[in-house]
């Protein structure tokens, strides 16, 4: 059973930075999409950013240049650099990989808390 393992979350003060990482527990072939999502208490899970094979990226409008997604679909790793964090960024962050054919893998989620 392949698992996606997230790391890098935690508690940070407003204005601070965190770098999230996500890696597959073993190789997954034909990944074409990797994304970061988040879910705050009482809210629906939402897209933060995504990256596709070839390197094209997409961000939620509210990211406004604060976050950067990077990664390599062939190496099954994706990162999210988060700068200028705000209290409203507090959420559980999830990574997702999608294979050709549509099969999805999700990480277990990692907590990010922005608070003074």
C-alpha positions in Angstrom: 0.0 0.0 0.0 1.6 3.3 -1.1 1.3 6.1 1.3 2.0 9.8 0.9 3.9 11.2 3.9 3.7 14.9 4.7 6.2 16.7 6.9 7.2 20.3 7.8 4.1 21.5 9.5 3.8 23.0 12.9 3.3 26.2 14.8 4.6 29.5 13.4 4.0 33.2 14.2 2.1 35.5 11.8 4.5 36.6 9.1 6.6 33.5 9.4 7.4 30.7 6.9 7.1 27.0 6.7 8.0 24.5 4.0 5.8 21.4 3.6 7.1 18.3 2.0 5.3 15.2 0.6 6.8 12.0 -0.6 5.5 8.7 -1.6 6.5 5.7 0.5 7.5 3.9 -2.7 7.6 4.7 -6.4 4.4 5.5 -8.2 4.5 5.5 -11.9 2.7 7.8 -14.3 1.9 10.6 -11.8 0.8 13.6 -13.8 -0.6 15.9 -11.1 0.5 16.8 -7.6 -1.4 19.2 -5.4 -1.6 20.7 -1.9 -5.0 21.2 -0.3 -6.1 22.4 3.1 -9.1 22.1 5.4 -9.8 24.5 8.2 -12.2 23.6 11.0 -15.8 23.8 9.9 -14.8 24.5 6.2 -14.5 22.4 3.1 -11.2 21.1 1.8 -9.8 23.6 -0.8 -7.1 23.6 -3.3 -4.0 25.6 -2.4 -1.7 24.9 -5.3 -0.9 22.2 -7.9 1.8 21.2 -10.3 1.6 19.0 -13.3 4.0 16.9 -15.3 6.0 19.4 -17.3 6.0 21.9 -14.5 2.9 24.0 -15.0 1.5 25.4 -11.7 -1.8 26.7 -10.5 -2.6 28.6 -7.3 -5.7 29.5 -5.5 -6.5 33.2 -5.9 -6.0 34.0 -2.2 -2.4 32.7 -2.2 -1.4 36.1 -3.8 2.2 35.2 -4.3 2.9 34.0 -0.7 3.2 30.3 -1.5 5.3 28.4 -4.0 4.7 24.8 -5.1 7.6 22.8 -6.5 8.2 19.1 -7.2 9.0 16.4 -9.6 6.3 13.9 -10.7 8.9 11.4 -11.7 10.4 11.5 -8.2 7.0 11.5 -6.4 7.9 14.5 -4.3 6.2 17.8 -3.9 6.9 20.9 -1.7 5.0 23.9 -0.6 7.0 26.9 0.5 4.7 29.2 2.5 5.8 32.7 3.4 4.0 35.6 5.0 1.7 33.2 6.9 -1.5 34.6 8.3 -3.7 33.2 11.1 -6.3 32.3 8.5 -3.8 29.9 6.9 -4.3 27.7 9.9 -5.5 24.3 8.7 -4.7 20.7 8.0 -2.7 20.6 4.8 -3.0 17.5 2.5 -1.0 16.5 -0.5 -2.6 14.6 -3.4 -1.1 12.7 -6.3 -3.1 11.7 -9.4 -2.0 8.9 -11.8 -2.8 8.7 -15.5 -6.3 7.2 -15.5 -7.4 9.2 -12.5 -6.4 7.2 -9.5 -5.8 9.5 -6.5 -3.5 9.2 -3.5 -3.9 11.4 -0.5 -1.6 12.1 2.4 -2.8 11.8 6.0 -2.7 15.5 6.5 -0.4 17.8 8.5 -1.3 20.6 10.9 -0.2 24.1 10.2 -1.0 26.6 13.0 -0.3 30.3 12.6 -0.6 32.1 15.9 1.2 34.5 18.1 
